[in-house]
């Protein structure tokens, strides 16, 4: 059976690498053929699966250096019925690409905001005076390189080979263990796993956040991540995204989520899933 996977493109992005690795896992473990479909933004990638244009989408959600990918969280909250099928942890190694002969020539650096954040110390050390320009993807940044030798881009070694572009330095990420977690999502119910992700809003009353968090503490369920995002309705109004080390198939977890629904204003459960390591097979 053929499966289509939406990802942030064009070819050469880390999202495409994650999609390729997940495609290999589907082929090896479920005997499924895969078609990859690149999209111009993370929001469009999620929109494709929400509209039924693709079977799956794979999107970055968190980086070990740059933190959460907020557009992923915000878009998931806005969409209905999207469920996480798997997590995938991908080691990420950035390279600095440029036609320049040395760093001294470089005046402008293009890349995705997450890549720029993951290379912040390196950029401040070697290119302290360069203008940093965000792009929609690390590969989209490469289209500027042929304009002038004063331009550089942070992308991947794979992208450099794909587009026959010179690498001036690598790796340039601020920590050698740079890793991005991706979520594989679809409109199908999640099949369960060791992690559960959800989000909720609370009523604007004193102690409103304490009550839902107390539900997890009372039941002995560990939260591996909690993050707030603005609802974009008014200042001080937040959505809380939480990852649990728990499986929604467990009866105790189901009871906990029932209690949580009574302690929150709006509750969205994105599903339970297992996390696959990079280079899965």
C-alpha positions as CSV (number, residue, x, y, z in Angstrom):
1,X,0.0,0.0,0.0
2,X,1.4,3.4,-1.0
3,X,1.6,6.1,1.7
4,X,2.3,9.8,1.1
5,X,4.3,11.9,3.6
6,X,4.3,15.8,3.6
7,X,7.4,17.5,4.8
8,X,9.1,20.9,4.8
9,X,11.0,21.3,1.5
10,X,12.6,21.6,-0.9
11,X,15.0,18.7,-1.1
12,X,17.9,18.9,1.3
13,X,16.1,20.0,4.5
14,X,16.4,18.1,7.8
15,X,12.7,17.5,7.6
16,X,13.2,15.6,4.3
17,X,15.9,13.5,6.0
18,X,13.5,12.7,8.8
19,X,10.8,11.8,6.2
20,X,13.3,9.5,4.3
21,X,14.2,7.7,7.5
22,X,10.6,7.2,8.5
23,X,9.9,6.0,4.9
24,X,12.6,3.4,5.3
25,X,11.0,2.3,8.6
26,X,7.6,2.0,7.0
27,X,9.2,-0.1,4.1
28,X,11.1,-2.4,6.5
29,X,8.4,-2.8,9.2
30,X,5.1,-2.5,7.3
31,X,6.1,-3.2,3.7
32,X,4.7,0.1,2.6
33,X,5.8,2.2,-0.4
34,X,6.2,5.9,0.3
35,X,5.9,9.1,-1.7
36,X,7.4,12.2,-0.2
37,X,5.7,15.6,-0.9
38,X,7.6,18.8,0.0
39,X,5.7,21.9,1.1
40,X,6.9,25.5,1.5
41,X,6.3,25.8,5.2
42,X,5.6,23.8,8.4
43,X,2.1,25.2,8.5
44,X,1.4,24.1,5.0
45,X,2.8,20.7,5.8
46,X,0.3,20.3,8.6
47,X,-2.5,21.8,6.5
48,X,-1.9,19.1,3.8
49,X,-2.5,16.2,6.3
50,X,-5.4,18.1,7.9
51,X,-7.1,18.5,4.5
52,X,-6.5,14.8,3.6
53,X,-4.1,15.8,0.8
54,X,-1.5,13.4,2.3
55,X,-1.6,10.4,4.5
56,X,1.0,11.6,6.9
57,X,3.1,14.7,7.7
58,X,6.4,14.9,9.5
59,X,7.2,18.1,11.4
60,X,9.8,19.3,13.8
61,X,8.6,20.0,17.3
62,X,11.6,20.5,19.5
63,X,15.4,21.0,19.2
64,X,17.9,20.3,22.0
65,X,19.5,23.8,21.4
66,X,16.9,26.0,19.8
67,X,13.9,24.7,21.9
68,X,10.4,24.3,20.7
69,X,9.3,24.9,17.1
70,X,6.4,27.2,17.9
71,X,4.7,27.1,14.5
72,X,4.2,23.4,14.9
73,X,2.6,23.8,18.4
74,X,0.4,26.7,17.3
75,X,-0.8,25.0,14.2
76,X,-1.6,21.7,16.0
77,X,-3.7,23.6,18.5
78,X,-5.6,25.3,15.6
79,X,-6.3,22.1,13.7
80,X,-8.8,19.4,14.6
81,X,-8.3,15.6,14.7
82,X,-4.5,15.5,14.0
83,X,-2.9,12.7,15.9
84,X,0.7,11.8,16.5
85,X,1.7,8.4,15.2
86,X,5.4,8.4,16.1
87,X,8.2,10.6,17.3
88,X,11.6,10.5,15.6
89,X,14.8,11.9,17.1
90,X,17.1,13.1,14.4
91,X,20.8,14.2,15.0
92,X,21.3,17.5,13.2
93,X,24.7,18.7,11.9
94,X,24.7,22.1,10.3
95,X,27.3,23.3,7.7
96,X,28.2,26.8,6.6
97,X,28.0,27.2,2.8
98,X,29.4,30.1,0.9
99,X,31.2,31.0,-2.3
100,X,33.4,33.3,-0.1
101,X,37.1,32.5,0.2
102,X,37.1,33.3,4.0
103,X,34.7,34.4,6.8
104,X,36.0,37.9,6.4
105,X,34.1,38.3,3.1
106,X,30.7,37.2,4.5
107,X,28.3,40.0,5.2
108,X,24.9,38.2,5.2
109,X,23.9,34.8,6.4
110,X,20.6,33.1,5.4
111,X,18.9,30.2,7.1
112,X,15.8,28.9,8.9
113,X,15.3,30.6,12.3
114,X,15.8,27.3,14.1
115,X,19.1,26.7,12.4
116,X,20.3,30.3,13.2
117,X,19.4,29.7,16.8
118,X,21.2,26.4,16.9
119,X,24.4,28.1,15.6
120,X,24.2,31.3,17.5
121,X,27.5,31.0,19.4
122,X,29.3,29.9,16.3
123,X,27.9,32.9,14.4
124,X,28.8,35.3,17.1
125,X,32.4,33.9,17.2
126,X,33.2,33.7,13.5
127,X,30.7,36.1,11.9
128,X,29.9,38.7,14.6
129,X,29.1,41.5,12.1
130,X,27.1,39.5,9.6
131,X,23.4,40.2,9.1
132,X,21.3,37.2,9.8
133,X,18.3,36.7,7.5
134,X,15.6,34.1,8.3
135,X,14.2,31.9,5.5
136,X,11.4,29.3,5.4
137,X,13.8,26.4,5.3
138,X,17.6,25.7,5.4
139,X,17.4,24.7,1.7
140,X,15.5,27.8,0.6
141,X,18.4,29.8,2.0
142,X,20.7,28.3,-0.6
143,X,19.1,30.2,-3.5
144,X,20.9,33.3,-2.4
145,X,24.5,31.9,-2.5
146,X,25.2,32.5,-6.2
147,X,24.2,36.2,-5.9
148,X,27.5,37.2,-4.3
149,X,30.5,35.8,-2.4
150,X,29.5,38.0,0.5
151,X,26.5,35.7,1.2
152,X,26.5,32.6,3.3
153,X,23.9,30.1,4.4
154,X,23.6,27.5,7.1
155,X,22.3,24.2,5.7
156,X,23.3,20.6,5.7
157,X,26.2,18.7,4.1
158,X,23.6,16.7,2.1
159,X,22.1,19.9,0.7
160,X,25.6,21.1,-0.3
161,X,26.1,17.9,-2.3
162,X,22.6,18.0,-3.8
163,X,23.1,21.5,-5.1
164,X,26.8,21.3,-5.7
165,X,27.7,24.2,-3.3
166,X,30.9,24.7,-1.4
167,X,31.2,24.1,2.4
168,X,33.3,26.7,4.2
169,X,32.9,25.0,7.7
170,X,31.2,22.1,9.4
171,X,29.8,21.3,11.8
172,X,28.8,24.7,13.0
173,X,26.0,23.9,15.5
174,X,26.7,25.1,19.0
175,X,26.7,21.6,20.6
176,X,27.8,18.3,19.0
177,X,24.7,16.5,20.3
178,X,22.3,18.7,18.5
179,X,19.1,16.8,18.0
180,X,15.6,17.6,16.7
181,X,12.5,15.7,17.6
182,X,10.0,15.3,14.8
183,X,6.4,14.2,15.1
184,X,4.7,12.0,12.5
185,X,1.0,12.9,12.4
186,X,-2.1,11.8,10.5
187,X,-5.9,11.9,10.9
188,X,-5.9,8.3,12.1
189,X,-6.3,7.6,15.8
190,X,-2.9,7.1,17.5
191,X,-1.9,3.5,18.2
192,X,-0.5,4.1,21.7
193,X,3.0,4.3,23.0
194,X,5.3,5.4,25.8
195,X,4.7,9.1,25.4
196,X,1.5,11.1,25.3
197,X,1.2,14.8,24.2
198,X,-1.7,17.1,24.9
199,X,-2.5,20.8,25.3
200,X,-5.1,22.7,27.3
201,X,-6.3,26.2,28.1
202,X,-7.6,27.1,31.6
203,X,-10.1,29.5,33.0
204,X,-8.8,32.9,34.0
205,X,-9.0,32.4,37.8
206,X,-6.5,32.2,40.6
207,X,-4.8,28.8,40.8
208,X,-6.2,27.7,37.5
209,X,-3.0,26.1,36.4
210,X,-2.3,24.4,39.7
211,X,-5.4,22.2,39.5
212,X,-4.6,20.4,36.2
213,X,-0.9,19.9,37.2
214,X,-2.1,18.5,40.5
215,X,-4.0,15.8,38.6
216,X,-0.8,14.4,37.2
217,X,1.0,14.7,40.6
218,X,-1.8,12.8,42.4
219,X,-1.7,10.0,39.9
220,X,2.1,9.8,39.8
221,X,2.3,10.6,36.1
222,X,5.6,12.2,35.0
223,X,5.6,15.3,32.8
224,X,8.7,15.3,30.5
225,X,7.9,18.8,29.1
226,X,5.6,21.7,29.8
227,X,5.4,24.9,27.7
228,X,3.1,27.8,27.4
229,X,2.1,29.5,24.2
230,X,-0.1,32.6,23.9
231,X,-3.7,32.0,22.7
232,X,-3.3,35.1,20.5
233,X,-6.5,36.4,21.9
234,X,-5.3,38.7,24.7
235,X,-2.2,39.4,26.8
236,X,-1.7,36.9,29.6
237,X,-4.0,34.2,28.0
238,X,-2.1,31.0,27.4
239,X,-2.2,27.4,26.1
240,X,-0.2,24.8,27.9
241,X,1.5,22.0,26.0
242,X,2.5,19.0,28.0
243,X,4.3,15.7,27.2
244,X,3.7,12.8,29.5
245,X,5.6,9.6,30.1
246,X,2.4,7.6,29.8
247,X,0.2,5.5,27.4
248,X,-3.3,6.6,26.8
249,X,-4.3,2.9,26.6
250,X,-3.7,2.5,30.3
251,X,-6.9,2.7,32.4
252,X,-5.2,4.9,35.0
253,X,-4.1,7.3,32.3
254,X,-7.6,7.5,30.9
255,X,-9.0,8.3,34.3
256,X,-6.4,11.0,34.7
257,X,-7.4,12.6,31.4
258,X,-11.0,12.5,32.4
259,X,-10.1,14.4,35.6
260,X,-8.0,16.8,33.5
261,X,-10.9,17.6,31.3
262,X,-12.9,18.8,34.3
263,X,-10.0,21.0,35.5
264,X,-9.4,22.7,32.1
265,X,-11.3,25.0,29.8
266,X,-10.3,23.3,26.5
267,X,-8.3,20.0,26.3
268,X,-6.8,18.5,23.2
269,X,-5.1,15.1,23.3
270,X,-2.7,14.6,20.4
271,X,-2.2,10.9,21.1
272,X,0.2,8.4,22.5
273,X,3.2,7.2,20.5
274,X,6.7,5.6,20.6
275,X,9.8,7.6,19.8
276,X,12.1,6.1,17.1
277,X,15.8,6.9,17.1
278,X,17.5,8.5,14.1
279,X,18.6,6.1,11.3
280,X,15.6,3.9,12.1
281,X,15.3,0.7,10.1
